[in-house]
């Protein structure tokens, strides 16, 4: 039987992320764990999840407890399964994240000082 462990790739069964893949990054207690997609690859945000809402797969990737999203992506690539877990909107999310990081915040236009009336 497949057990929930750190590095186990799972499929979410319920919620708005149902049907998407995630990886277990920490075990909280006997009923909950922390998972991440990461969001730019699979669309699953880093969050706590009920173990009953996960379907474990046979795949386990090598990550440490509490691994960052970048480390998880590298582990997916090393295992050769990033194409299997990627969802359709991943490219759009990466582009939006890249544009947000590159785009500087627009400065507010300065208000002109009110004109003084000429005294005659």
C-alpha positions in Angstrom: 0.0 0.0 0.0 1.2 3.5 -0.8 1.7 5.7 2.3 1.6 9.5 2.6 5.2 10.6 3.1 7.4 13.6 2.3 8.0 13.7 -1.4 5.0 11.6 -2.4 3.2 12.9 -5.5 -0.6 12.9 -5.0 -3.7 13.9 -6.9 -6.1 16.3 -5.2 -9.6 14.8 -5.0 -11.7 17.7 -3.7 -11.8 21.5 -3.7 -11.0 24.0 -6.4 -7.8 22.2 -7.2 -9.4 18.8 -7.7 -7.7 16.7 -10.4 -4.4 18.5 -10.1 -1.1 17.0 -8.9 0.7 18.1 -5.8 3.6 16.8 -3.6 3.6 16.3 0.2 6.2 18.6 1.8 5.4 18.1 5.5 3.3 15.9 7.7 1.4 17.9 10.3 -0.4 15.2 12.2 -2.2 11.9 11.5 -4.9 13.6 9.4 -3.2 16.6 7.8 -0.2 17.4 5.7 1.3 20.4 3.8 1.3 20.2 0.0 2.5 22.4 -2.8 2.1 22.1 -6.6 3.9 24.5 -7.0 1.3 26.9 -8.3 3.3 27.9 -11.4 3.6 24.3 -12.6 0.4 22.5 -11.4 -1.8 25.2 -10.1 -1.8 24.0 -6.5 -1.0 26.6 -3.9 1.1 25.7 -0.8 -1.4 24.8 1.9 -2.5 22.3 4.5 -4.6 19.5 3.2 -6.6 16.7 4.7 -5.0 13.4 3.8 -8.5 12.0 2.9 -8.6 14.6 0.1 -5.5 13.2 -1.6 -5.0 10.2 -3.8 -1.3 9.1 -3.5 0.5 8.0 -6.7 3.4 5.5 -7.0 5.8 8.3 -7.6 8.1 9.7 -4.9 10.5 12.6 -5.5 13.5 13.4 -3.4 12.9 16.6 -1.5 13.6 17.7 2.1 10.9 18.6 4.6 9.5 22.0 3.9 11.2 22.3 0.5 10.7 25.5 -1.5 8.8 25.6 -4.7 12.0 26.0 -6.7 13.4 22.8 -5.1 10.2 21.0 -5.9 10.3 22.0 -9.6 13.9 20.8 -9.8 13.0 17.5 -8.2 10.1 17.1 -10.7 12.6 17.7 -13.6 15.2 15.3 -12.1 12.5 12.6 -11.8 11.4 13.4 -15.4 7.7 13.9 -14.5 7.2 17.6 -14.9 5.3 17.1 -18.2 3.0 14.5 -16.5 2.0 16.9 -13.6 1.7 20.2 -15.5 -1.8 21.5 -16.2 -3.0 23.5 -19.2 -2.9 27.0 -17.6 0.7 26.7 -16.3 2.3 28.7 -19.1 -0.2 31.6 -18.6 0.5 31.6 -14.9 4.3 31.7 -15.4 3.9 34.6 -17.9 1.7 36.5 -15.6 4.1 36.0 -12.7 7.1 37.0 -14.9 5.3 40.2 -16.1 4.4 41.1 -12.6 8.0 40.8 -11.4 9.5 42.7 -14.4 6.9 45.5 -14.5 7.7 48.4 -12.2 4.9 50.0 -10.3 3.6 53.0 -12.0 4.1 56.2 -10.1 1.1 58.3 -9.3 1.0 61.5 -11.2 1.8 64.5 -9.1 -1.0 67.0 -8.6 -0.2 70.5 -9.8 -0.3 73.2 -7.1 -3.4 75.3 -7.3 -2.9 78.6 -9.1 -2.9 81.7 -7.0 -5.2 84.5 -8.0 -3.5 87.7 -9.0 -4.2 90.6 -6.8 -5.0 93.9 -8.6 
